[in-house]
Amino acid sequence: MTTRENTGTTDMTNDLDGRTSPTGAGRAGGSRSSARLRTTRRTAAAAALALALGLGVTAQASAGGPRSVSGKSSDNITRVADFYGAYIDAVTDEGGGDLADALRKHYLTPAFQKELNAWEEANHADGVLRAQNVPLAWKVTDNGTADHTEAVVTLTWSKNTTTRLVVDVTRGSHKIFHIGAKGVEGS
């Protein structure tokens, strides 16, 4: 690393060895460029050593790059992803029961809310997740269909365990009217 001191008449360079010398002293042709070259070489050598030892790589790998999430409220796949993300947060967070209920009222059709309540009583599990536990992660994929949107929600429970749910959404009201192992049309 090079630092410069302005002493009034002569620029001084303080190099990595702790030596202080005038930037042009004793060298032909103004050797600011050779001082820079030495500094560049030392910096490159330090960087190579750090990489060889694995320093810096760990920090970059653990920090990761910036991430973004986007969507549109008019897009049913976005709405399913928003619902599952918020719902999983609500059932995971302490005191999130009221929020989970409010999300169900907002995203599900009234008829499906009744159907889901009956399923939950019979199965003693959360009908949205089709389980008694809360997943570690989730992914929503568009599965198509003509008169409504069918989304596949993959819930991840552990490294090797996932559940696949089919979620059907109306095109007009953007409300979920079915959650199950198969879609309403049997897919």
C-alpha positions in Angstrom: 0.0 0.0 0.0 1.3 3.5 -0.9 0.6 6.7 1.0 1.8 10.1 0.0 2.9 12.9 2.2 3.1 16.5 0.9 6.1 18.0 2.6 5.9 21.2 0.7 8.5 20.6 -1.9 8.9 16.9 -2.4 6.3 14.1 -2.7 7.2 11.3 -0.3 6.2 7.6 -0.7 5.8 5.3 2.3 5.9 1.8 0.9 5.0 -1.5 2.5 8.5 -2.0 3.8 8.2 1.1 6.0 10.8 3.0 4.0 10.2 6.6 3.2 11.9 8.1 0.2 11.3 10.9 -2.2 9.4 9.6 -5.2 12.1 10.5 -7.7 15.2 10.2 -5.5 18.1 8.2 -6.9 16.1 7.0 -10.0 16.4 8.2 -13.5 13.3 9.5 -15.3 11.0 10.3 -12.4 10.2 6.9 -11.0 6.6 7.5 -9.7 5.6 4.8 -12.2 8.2 2.3 -10.8 6.9 3.0 -7.3 3.4 2.3 -8.5 4.6 -0.8 -10.2 6.1 -2.1 -7.0 2.9 -1.3 -5.1 0.8 -3.0 -7.8 3.1 -6.1 -7.7 2.8 -6.3 -3.9 -1.0 -5.8 -4.0 -1.2 -8.6 -6.7 1.0 -10.9 -4.6 -1.1 -10.3 -1.5 -4.3 -10.9 -3.4 -2.8 -14.1 -4.9 -1.8 -15.3 -1.5 -5.2 -14.5 -0.1 -6.9 -16.5 -2.8 -4.5 -19.4 -2.5 -5.3 -19.6 1.2 -9.0 -19.3 0.5 -9.3 -15.9 2.2 -11.9 -13.7 0.6 -13.6 -16.5 -1.3 -15.5 -17.5 1.8 -16.7 -14.0 2.4 -17.9 -13.6 -1.1 -19.6 -17.0 -1.2 -21.4 -16.4 2.1 -22.5 -12.9 1.2 -24.0 -13.9 -2.2 -25.2 -11.5 -4.7 -28.2 -9.2 -4.4 -31.6 -10.9 -4.9 -34.9 -9.5 -6.1 -38.4 -10.7 -6.1 -41.1 -9.2 -8.4 -44.7 -9.8 -9.3 -48.0 -8.2 -10.3 -51.2 -8.3 -8.3 -53.1 -9.0 -11.5 -51.0 -12.2 -12.0 -52.5 -15.3 -10.3 -49.1 -17.0 -9.9 -47.8 -14.0 -8.1 -50.9 -14.0 -5.9 -50.5 -17.7 -5.0 -46.8 -17.0 -4.2 -47.7 -14.0 -2.1 -50.4 -16.0 -0.2 -48.1 -18.9 0.5 -45.2 -16.7 1.6 -47.3 -14.6 3.9 -49.3 -17.6 5.2 -46.2 -19.6 6.1 -44.7 -16.5 7.8 -48.0 -16.1 9.8 -48.2 -19.6 11.0 -44.5 -19.6 11.8 -44.4 -16.3 13.7 -45.6 -16.2 17.3 -49.1 -14.8 17.5 -49.6 -15.0 13.8 -52.9 -16.9 14.0 -55.1 -13.8 13.4 -53.0 -12.9 10.4 -53.3 -16.5 9.0 -57.1 -16.3 9.4 -57.2 -12.8 7.7 -55.0 -14.1 4.8 -57.4 -17.1 4.3 -60.4 -14.7 4.2 -58.6 -12.4 1.7 -57.2 -15.1 -0.7 -59.7 -17.9 -0.6 -63.3 -18.0 -1.9 -65.9 -18.2 0.9 -67.1 -21.6 -0.3 -63.5 -23.0 -0.2 -62.9 -21.6 3.3 -65.8 -23.8 4.5 -64.5 -26.8 2.5 -61.0 -26.2 4.0 -62.4 -26.0 7.6 -64.2 -29.4 7.1 -61.0 -30.9 5.7 -59.0 -29.6 8.7 -61.4 -31.1 11.2 -61.4 -34.5 9.5 -57.6 -34.6 9.0 -56.3 -32.7 12.1 -53.9 -30.7 9.9 -53.6 -27.3 8.3 -55.6 -27.4 5.0 -53.5 -24.8 3.2 -50.3 -26.7 3.9 -51.9 -30.1 4.0 -49.7 -30.9 7.0 -49.3 -30.5 10.7 -45.9 -28.8 10.4 -44.6 -25.7 8.6 -42.4 -26.2 5.6 -38.8 -24.8 5.4 -39.3 -23.4 1.9 -41.9 -23.2 -0.9 -41.9 -22.7 -4.7 -44.8 -21.8 -7.0 -44.9 -22.9 -10.7 -47.6 -22.0 -13.3 -49.3 -25.2 -14.5 -51.6 -23.5 -17.0 -55.3 -24.1 -17.8 -57.8 -22.2 -19.9 -60.7 -21.0 -17.7 -58.7 -20.7 -14.4 -55.1 -20.7 -13.2 -53.6 -23.8 -11.9 -50.4 -23.4 -9.8 -48.2 -26.2 -8.5 -46.9 -25.3 -5.0 -43.9 -27.4 -3.9 -43.4 -27.3 -0.1 -39.9 -28.4 1.2 -39.8 -30.1 4.6 -36.2 -31.2 4.7 -33.3 -31.8 2.3 -35.0 -34.8 0.6 -38.7 -34.3 1.4 -41.2 -32.2 -0.5 -44.9 -32.1 -1.0 -46.6 -31.1 -4.3 -49.9 -29.3 -4.0 -52.1 -28.1 -6.9 -53.8 -24.7 -6.2 -56.6 -23.5 -8.5 -57.4 -19.8 -8.8 -60.3 -18.0 -10.5 -59.3 -15.7 -13.3 -61.8 -12.9 -12.5 -61.6 -12.5 -8.7 -58.1 -14.0 -8.3 -59.4 -16.2 -5.4 -58.2 -19.7 -4.5 -61.0 -22.1 -4.9 -59.1 -25.4 -4.5 -56.0 -26.9 -2.9 -55.2 -30.6 -3.2 -52.9 -33.3 -4.5 -54.6 -32.9 -8.0 -56.3 -29.9 -9.6 -60.0 -29.6 -10.1 -59.6 -31.0 -13.6 -57.7 -34.0 -12.3 -54.1 -32.9 -13.2 
